[in-house]
Amino acid sequence: MKILIAISSKEYSAPTLDVGMKIARLLNASTTIVDVGEKINEFSIKDINLANELMETWDMDRPGVDVLEWAYKYLEKNNFINTKHIGEGFPKHSLIDSGTGRAEILLKGSTISNLNLILRNGDIIEELRNEIQVHDYDLTIIGGSGRRNMAHDLVQYIDSSIFIVNSFDSNKKYKILLAVDDSPGTGKAVKYAVRVAQAFDINVDLITVSKDNHFGEGCKRASEKSQKMLRRSGIDYIVHFKKGNPVDTIVKTAGSNHIIIMGASTQSPLTKFFMGSKPLNVIKASDCPVIIVK
């Protein structure tokens, strides 16, 4: 599995980096931490090497380097990296430019075999889309506060699953709220829920919602198959069939002590833009972490 953890600032990205690295360690996943710094307006992309050279000569930092340094210190403090081969301090002059405004520092992980830091400069949505699409990540982890629009765009237009770390509290004991229906994405969502539940040793609330209290055979079969998989995986679960608006019911049931997991919508981007979708509306309305599985 390949995980991308998107950070944006030293002040607000601590929960995102914390939960992202815990997931990476538990899953032993190849992990990249990316910060998208401000666009370098003074130099064109083709002159980025000159910009780096000048910044080093003047002891100036490329926009976003300070956030990478903060992330490096977090990794060092929590023993995620082996710093013996690096030397003392953050190796900011070891940023390797790989073209088109993307630079990276390759690190030797102590608990994760493949770990690196990436700096991109430009529009945050565009740069994250490009990073995800070009480098083929399985899961992208982003912060929740102030980032609903970014989550909205990423969920619609990229192939990676998305974990929105919204109001995450590392001291809280979460459960999983797994939304199940007859949609094509449910099977993948259940498999993801199993991995998360096993990694964090947490229980699952399995929920199916109907607007009119009539549950079709497809939804019943989906719930039964989900229960079978959870049972075989040794995960404790409770089954809920509830009547109401699906988005409102899921959000209300989740409260603040669940991680919502649900499959992505199969609607076209155009339809979702005008009509919305259940996953996108859950992201907008919820105050707890959400995983949208693709």
Secondary structure, DSSP 8 states (H G I E B T S, - for coil): -EEEEEE--TTT-HHHHHHHHHHHHHHT-EEEEEEEE---TTS-GGGHHHHHHHHHHTT---TTHHHHHHHHHHHHHTT-B--TTT-SS--GGG-EE-STTEEEEEE-BSSSSSEEEEEEES-HHHHHHHHHHHHT-SEEEEE-TT-HHHHHHHHHH-SSEEEEE-S--TTS--EEEEE--SSTTHHHHHHHHHHHHHHHT--EEEEEEESSS---HHHHHHHHHHHHHHHHTT--EEEEEEES-HHHHHHHHHTTSEEEEEE---S-HHHHHHH--HHHHHHHH-SS-EEEE-
